[in-house]
Amino acid sequence: MPDSKRFLHPEATQRIRRLELTARRVVEGFLSGMHRSPYFGQSVEFLQHRQYNSGDELRHIDWKVYARQDRLHVKQFEEETNLRLHLVVDRSASMDYGQGAENKFEYAASLTACLAYLSLRQQDATGLFTFDTEIRSTVPAKSNRHQLGRILEALDEVSVSDQTDLPRVARQVTATIPRRGLVVVVSDLLGVEELIEGLRVMRARGHDVALLHVLHDHELDFPFDGATKFEALESDVFLNCNPRALREGYLEALHAFLDKTRTACGRLMIEYLQIRTSEPLDAVLAKFLTARKRLPNLRG
């Protein structure tokens, strides 16, 4: 848990307040243009069977029961509109690239705050994990009025460091979450050699998973020119070179990695969104929620 004394300092309090105001402005502005509040998801849980009555919808007939008993029964369901959202945010050293609001971790934190604000506004239980090689901070999923503050404090407490081990983190997260829900992973995916294995772990436990891949424009466009020193953020490796000689090979390798990641996510029925840190947050929210409406329900 974060040290509450830390947040008595005006600078820290101001940062948290600024993050909350950003989330509130983006989400409320986004929702004002919609006819109704968008839901992250809605599921139904099987409750029981009952005998078929004239007028019942044929799609609810359980044909397996009919084959066994030679009698028509329909499935009854209990509607479950409250979602359990778990935000899993990468705090590894590679997330410290970029300046100001386009710094990858600052952007990821703002996006996470928006998702938490939207979810809690809908009274959905919302929690947070931050990770590098292991889980570094945890805010258990709740839906009370103090929860947003807890999540924002945990995000403000984070300092980026170390490398990434998503498979290990995925096992820790799934062992911590008591019930199935929506797990949203926010990461640049750099240094994640076994990315898909980690996501497969989450899906195998029955969770709906979304992957928000946050990248800086420089990483996607490689606009560098002239003699440049490139330093690895998660190791001591560096390279002095002319970037023009590397650009074609770099972009080819990047696109191959992105295509492989998209394909693997598709096979696992994991929603994948690539996000630039230059994108407006409300546009990303719209893209995320639109994609979720297109997806089949994965939590049943």
N, C-alpha and C positions, 0 to 999 in steps of 0.2 A: 504494500500500500504506500502511496506517496506520503512524504513527511508534510503534515498539514502546516507546520511552522514556515515552510518554504513559501507558502502562498500568502503569507502575511506581508511579504515584501511588495511594495507598490508595483514594481516592474513586472513581477510574475503575475500579479492580479490583473494588470493591464493587458498582458498578453492573452490571458485566458478570456477576459472580457471581449477582447478584439476578435478572438476565434469564435466566441458565441455570437457576437453581432454579425460576423460574416455568414455564419450558418443560418441565422435567423433571416437576414436580408435575402440570401440566395434562395432559401427554401420558400419563404413566404412570397417572394416575387415570382418564383416558379409556379407555385400553386394558384396564385391569383389569376393566371392565364388558363386555368383548367376548370372544367365544369364540376369536378369532384376530386377529392383527395385520392391520389394514386396509391395503391397498396403494393408493397413489395411482393406479396403473394397471398393466396388464400387457398386453404386446403380443407378437405373433409376427411374425417376419421370414421372407419367402419364401426357401427354400433352393434347391430344384430340382424338376424333374418326374421321375416314374418311372412305369413301365407299371402299369396297373391290375391288381390281384389280387383274386380273389374274397374278399369280406368287407370290402374297403375301404369307407369311408364315402362315399356318393354325393355328399355336399356338397363333397368335396375334388376331385371330377372337374373338370378344366379343359375345358369344352365348346368353347372357342375352338380349343384344340389338336385336339380331336376333329374339328371342322369342317374343319380344314386337312389332317389326316393320316388321318382315318377310323379312328383307333385311340384307345382310352381311356387317358388318363394322369391321374394324380392329382398334386396339388401337395403337396410336402413343406415343412414349416415348421420353423424353429429358434426355440424358445421364448426369449423375452427378458423376464425378470422384473425386471431391474434398470433402474430409471428414471433419467433425468438430469433433475433438477429445477433450474430457474433462477428464483430469486425476484427480482422487479423492484419496488423499493420507492420510492414518491414521497417526496422530501424537500423539495418546494417550500414556500413560505412559508405557503400556506393550510393545510398539515398541522399548523401550530403552534397550532391552535385547541383550547381546552378545558383543563381543569385536571387535574393528577395523572395517574392511570391512564387517565382518559377523554380526555386530550389525544390528538388523532388520530395524531400521529406516535408517541407512546409506545405507544399501542394497536397501531398497525401494526407497530412493532418487536417487541412481545411476541408478536403473532400470527405474524410471520415467524420468530421464534425457535422457536415451537412447531412450525411446519411443517418447519423445518430439522431440529429434534431428531427428529421423527417419521420424516422421510425418511432421515436418517443412521442411525437405529436400525434401519431396514430395509436398511442398507448400500447405499442409493441415492446416486449422486453428486449433490451439492447445491452450488449456487453462488449468488452474490448480486450484484445490481447496485442501486445507488441512483442516483436521477436527479432533475433538475429540467428545465432546458432542454437538458441533455446528461447523459451518464453521469458521475457524480462519483466513484464507487468501484466496484471490481470484485473479487470473490473467485471465481476460476475453479472450476468444479464438480469436486469430488473427494469421495471417500467414506472417507478415512482418519480416524483418531481425533482429529486436531488440527483438523479442518475446522469443527466447531461453534464452537470458540474463535475461529477466524479470522472467521467470520460475525458473531459477537457483538461482536467488536472493531470490525468495520467499521460495525455498526449504532450502537455507542456513539460512534464518531467523528463521526457525522453531525450537522450543525447545519442546521436548515431555513432555506432562503433561496431567492430568485429565483422565477421563474414555471415553467411546465411546457411542454414540447414533446414530447409522446409520439410523434408520427410520426417525428421525428428520432431519438429515443431507440430506437424500435423498429428502425429501420434499423441503428443502432449495435449493438444487442443481437444481432440476427440475423446481423450480419457477424462478431460475436465468437464465437458459439456454433458449434462445429464439427459437431455432430451434432444431429439432431432430438430433442426432448424435451418436457417439460411446462414451459411458461412461466407463472408465476403473477404477475400484476400487482396490486400493492396500492396503491391510490390513492383520493383523495377525488374525483378527476376534475374538480375546480374549475379553471377556466382552460384546460381541454383542449378547444380548439375543433375540433380534427381528431382526436378520440379514435378514431373508428371506422377512420380511415385507418391509424393506427398499429397497431391490432389486426389489420387486414387484412394489413399487411406481415408480421406474425408468422405468421399462418395460411398466407399464400402460400408461406412457406418450409417448410411442412410441420410446424410446431410445433403441439402441443396447447396451447391457451391457456385460462387461467381468469382472470377479472377479479373481484377482491375489492374492492368499493366501500365504503370506510370513511367513515361520516358520523357526526357528533355529533348527539345528540338535539335540540339547539337547531336544527340545520339541517333536521331532518326535521319537527319539531313547531312551530317558530317560536313559543315561549311568551312572547315579550317583551311587556311592557305598560308604558305610560307613556313619556314623552319619552326617546328613546334615540339615541345616536350610533353609527352603524354605520361601521366602518372596513374598507376592503379590505386584506387581508393581502398581496396581490401587486401593489399599486399605492398611490398616495397619495390615492386617491379616498375620500371619506367622505360620509355622509348623516345629517343631523339630522332626525328625524321622529317621528311617532306611529306605532308599529309596528302598531297595530290597523287603521290605514288601509291598510297594505301586506299584511297577513297573507293575505287571500283570494287576491290576485293573485300573491303569492310562492309559495304552496302550489300554485296552479294551474300556474305555470311550472315549479316543481320536479317535479311529477308528470308533466308533459309530457316533461321532459328524461329522467326515469327510465324512462318507458315507451318513449321513442325509443331509449334505450341498450339496454334489454332486447330490444327487437325486432331491433335491428341485431346484437346478440350472437347471438341465435337464428339469424339468417340465416347468420352466419359459423360456426355451430356452436361458439361460445365460451361456456363456462360463466360465468354471471353470478350473483354473490351480493351482495346489499346487506346491509351489516353496521353495526349501531349500536355505538358505543364503550361503551355500557352493557351489551352482551351478554357473558355469561361466555365465556371463551375456549374452554372444552371444548365448549360448545354450538355455537360456530362451527365447530370442528373436525368435530363430528358432522354438521353441515349440509353442510359442504364434501365430506366423504368419501361421504356418502349420495348427494349430487348426482353425484359422479364415478362411482359404481356404476351410476347410471341412464343415463349418457352412453354412446354407442357409442364404440368405440375409434377415435381420430382420428389415430393415429400410424402406421397401417399403410401 
